[in-house]
Amino acid sequence: MLFSRSKSVVGLDIGSSAVKLVELREKKGEFQLVNLGLEPLSPEAIVDGSIMDSSLVVDAIHKLNDEHKVKNAAYATSLSGHSVIIKKIQLPAMSPDELAESIQWEAEQYIPFDINDVRLDYVVLSENDPGQEQMEVLLVAVKRDKVNDYQSVISQTGKTPSIVDVDVFAIQNAYEANYDLDPLKVVALINMGAGVTNINILARGHTVFWRDISTGGNQFTEALQREFNLSFEQAEMLKRGEQVGRYTSADARPVLDTVSEELASEIQKTFDFFSATSSEAPVEELVLSGGCALTPNLQQILRDRFGIPNELLNPFRRIHYRESDFDRDWLQAVAPRLAVAVGLAIRKVGD
């Protein structure tokens, strides 16, 4: 299910701050944008990646479906955070049938949850060449109740949850569809959401390392709340650069910069761990996405910290759309927030 991919699907990114919907149409290997929408969520709807108030999420999905007249019934969504375990494991070489029979037993050695409480999927990364004694397998396990919760809110809107993916791989889909992979470059895809930051490091054109950090846009908002005694909504406005009462973006900058430095430190720890446990070259470029990536001065702080280029991921860079249907300036402004949804919309049922 997690890697199900040739019917098209609607990408639905159910995030902590908003539900994002993207629908694409593929023709001759190229994608065209059909539908796009964002619906804000109250902060109490999803906490730490868990759906706390399903009615709020269902209402948001209903609103998007109705406003954009979505006809496709097949939806793809994704998860991240502590309920997701991704492991690259080495197994004795075996046939696909043998692997299918033994994967659950093998997975028990690597999954820190009861194997009966997870949904499990896997992909063979290395071909089983004759004479090869080992094979490399990418193993993904997600808490069953978390998958059920996300599937349920989609089902309650009359749609079918056809695919459940993982955020780090959805981001990679969006990147690969819009950029040329340089096999000689080590690139870190960093998706900064409201509650979680996903890191996926690519080397030799493949994913080689991934990690979720429990830091995101909410930390910036909470810091502004504490500093200026604001409500969540007021802090969000100030974070976006709007004036709130007597407080301006200039007042907010030192607070935002402090949190940006903390986030940079967490990313640095991840890179240090990657360097210590991998034979790959150091990260040479950062590609940022997610609403938190739009935080003022964050990109400059990351440049100063790591001394390497970074850029915002444009998930519509190679996706065609009619300018009469979508405002170009607005689309570019929100593009980094839609990377996961685009990556999901690229998927297909059964491929």
Residue pairs with C-beta under 8 A, 6 or more apart in sequence:
1 119
1 121
1 147
1 163
1 164
2 119
2 121
2 140
2 142
2 163
2 164
2 165
2 166
3 121
3 122
3 123
3 140
3 165
4 162
4 163
4 347
4 349
4 350
4 351
5 163
5 347
5 348
5 349
5 350
5 351
6 348
6 349
6 350
6 351
7 74
7 162
7 348
7 349
7 350
8 23
8 24
8 25
8 26
8 72
8 74
8 345
8 348
8 349
9 72
9 74
9 75
9 76
9 162
9 163
9 344
9 345
9 347
9 348
9 349
10 21
10 22
10 23
10 35
10 70
10 72
10 74
10 75
10 76
10 159
10 345
11 20
11 21
11 22
11 23
11 24
11 75
11 76
11 77
11 170
11 340
11 341
11 342
11 343
11 344
11 345
11 346
11 347
12 19
12 20
12 21
12 61
12 75
12 76
12 77
12 154
12 341
12 344
13 19
13 20
13 21
13 22
13 77
13 78
13 170
13 338
13 340
13 341
13 344
14 46
14 51
14 57
14 61
14 77
14 150
14 153
15 41
15 46
15 193
15 194
15 195
15 340
16 41
16 43
16 45
16 46
16 47
16 49
16 193
16 194
16 195
16 196
16 216
16 218
17 40
17 41
17 43
17 193
17 194
17 217
17 218
17 291
18 38
18 39
18 40
18 41
18 60
18 291
18 337
19 38
19 39
19 41
19 57
19 60
19 61
19 64
20 37
20 38
20 337
20 338
20 340
20 341
21 35
21 36
21 37
21 38
21 39
21 61
21 64
21 65
21 68
21 70
21 341
22 33
22 35
22 36
22 338
22 341
22 342
22 344
22 345
23 33
23 34
23 35
23 36
23 68
23 70
23 72
23 345
24 31
24 32
24 33
24 34
24 319
24 342
24 345
24 346
25 31
25 32
25 34
26 32
30 318
30 320
31 177
31 318
31 319
31 320
31 346
32 319
32 320
32 321
33 316
33 319
33 320
33 321
33 325
33 326
35 68
35 70
36 68
36 326
36 331
36 338
37 64
37 67
37 68
38 334
38 337
38 338
39 60
39 61
39 63
39 64
40 60
41 56
41 57
41 60
42 53
42 56
43 218
43 232
44 52
44 53
44 56
45 51
45 52
45 53
45 56
45 57
45 60
46 52
46 57
46 195
47 195
48 81
48 82
48 195
48 214
49 79
49 80
49 81
49 82
49 83
49 146
49 195
49 196
50 83
50 146
50 149
51 57
51 149
51 150
51 153
54 149
54 152
54 153
54 156
57 153
58 153
58 156
58 157
61 153
61 154
61 157
61 159
62 157
64 70
65 157
65 158
65 159
70 159
73 158
73 159
73 160
74 159
74 160
74 162
74 163
74 349
75 154
75 159
75 160
75 161
75 162
75 163
76 161
76 162
76 163
76 164
76 165
76 344
76 345
76 347
77 150
77 151
77 154
77 161
77 163
77 164
77 165
77 344
78 164
78 165
78 166
78 167
78 169
78 170
78 340
78 343
78 344
79 142
79 146
79 147
79 150
79 164
79 165
79 166
79 167
80 166
80 167
80 168
80 193
80 196
80 198
80 212
81 195
81 196
81 212
81 214
82 212
82 214
83 142
83 143
83 146
84 140
84 141
84 142
84 143
84 166
84 212
85 110
85 111
85 112
85 113
85 118
85 139
85 140
85 141
85 142
86 138
86 139
86 140
86 166
86 168
86 210
87 110
87 111
87 138
87 139
88 125
88 136
88 137
88 138
88 139
89 106
89 110
89 136
89 137
89 139
90 134
90 135
90 136
90 137
91 99
91 106
91 134
91 135
91 137
92 133
92 134
92 135
93 128
93 132
93 133
93 134
93 135
94 102
94 128
94 135
95 128
96 124
99 122
99 124
99 135
99 137
103 120
103 122
103 137
103 139
104 115
104 120
106 139
107 115
107 120
107 122
107 139
107 141
108 115
110 139
111 118
111 120
111 139
111 141
113 141
113 143
117 143
117 144
117 145
118 141
118 142
118 143
118 144
119 141
119 142
119 143
119 144
119 147
119 164
120 139
120 140
120 141
121 139
121 140
121 141
122 137
122 138
122 139
122 140
123 137
123 138
124 135
124 136
124 137
124 138
125 136
125 137
125 138
125 206
126 132
126 134
126 135
126 136
128 135
140 166
142 164
142 166
147 164
150 161
150 164
151 161
151 164
154 160
154 161
155 161
162 349
163 344
163 347
163 349
165 343
165 344
165 347
167 191
167 193
167 196
167 198
167 212
167 340
168 189
168 191
168 198
168 199
168 200
168 207
168 210
168 212
169 200
169 207
169 343
170 339
170 340
170 341
170 343
170 344
171 189
171 191
171 198
171 200
171 289
171 313
171 339
171 340
171 343
172 189
172 200
172 202
172 207
172 343
173 342
173 343
173 344
173 346
173 347
174 289
174 313
174 315
174 339
174 340
174 342
174 343
174 346
175 189
175 202
175 287
175 313
175 339
175 343
177 315
177 318
177 319
177 342
177 343
177 346
178 313
178 314
178 315
178 316
178 317
178 318
178 319
179 287
179 317
181 202
181 205
182 205
183 204
183 205
185 284
185 285
186 201
186 202
186 203
186 280
186 281
186 282
186 283
186 284
186 285
187 201
187 202
187 203
187 283
187 284
187 285
187 286
187 287
188 199
188 200
188 201
188 202
188 271
188 283
188 285
188 286
188 287
189 198
189 199
189 200
189 201
189 202
189 287
189 289
189 313
190 197
190 198
190 199
190 267
190 286
190 287
190 288
190 289
190 290
190 293
191 197
191 198
191 199
191 200
191 288
191 289
191 290
191 293
191 339
191 340
192 216
192 217
192 263
192 288
192 289
192 290
192 291
192 292
192 293
193 216
193 217
193 290
193 291
193 292
194 216
194 217
194 218
194 291
194 292
195 214
195 216
195 217
195 218
196 212
196 213
196 214
196 215
196 216
197 212
197 213
197 215
197 216
197 263
197 266
197 267
197 290
197 292
198 210
198 211
198 212
198 213
199 209
199 210
199 211
199 212
199 213
199 267
199 270
200 207
200 209
200 210
201 207
201 208
201 209
201 210
201 274
201 280
201 283
202 208
203 280
203 281
204 280
208 278
208 280
209 274
209 278
209 280
211 270
211 273
213 263
213 266
213 267
213 270
215 262
215 263
215 266
216 290
216 292
217 239
217 290
217 291
217 292
217 295
219 259
219 262
219 263
220 239
220 255
220 256
220 259
220 260
220 292
220 295
221 232
221 235
221 236
221 239
222 235
223 255
223 256
223 258
223 259
224 230
224 235
224 238
224 239
224 252
224 255
224 256
225 231
225 232
225 234
225 235
227 255
228 235
228 238
228 244
228 247
228 251
230 238
230 244
230 247
234 244
234 245
235 244
237 244
238 244
238 247
238 249
238 251
238 252
239 252
239 256
239 295
241 249
241 252
241 296
242 249
243 249
249 296
253 296
253 297
256 295
256 296
256 297
256 298
257 297
257 301
260 295
260 297
260 298
260 301
260 302
261 301
261 305
263 292
263 298
264 301
264 302
264 305
264 306
267 302
267 305
268 305
268 306
271 282
271 283
271 306
274 280
274 283
275 282
283 306
283 308
284 308
284 309
285 308
285 309
285 310
285 311
286 302
286 306
286 308
286 309
286 310
286 311
287 310
287 311
287 312
287 313
288 299
288 302
288 310
288 311
288 312
288 313
288 336
289 312
289 313
289 315
289 336
289 337
289 339
289 340
290 336
290 337
290 339
290 340
291 336
291 337
292 298
293 299
293 312
293 336
294 312
294 336
294 337
299 310
299 312
302 310
303 309
303 310
312 335
312 336
313 335
313 336
313 339
314 332
314 335
314 336
315 335
315 336
315 338
315 339
315 342
315 343
316 331
316 332
316 335
316 338
316 342
319 342
321 331
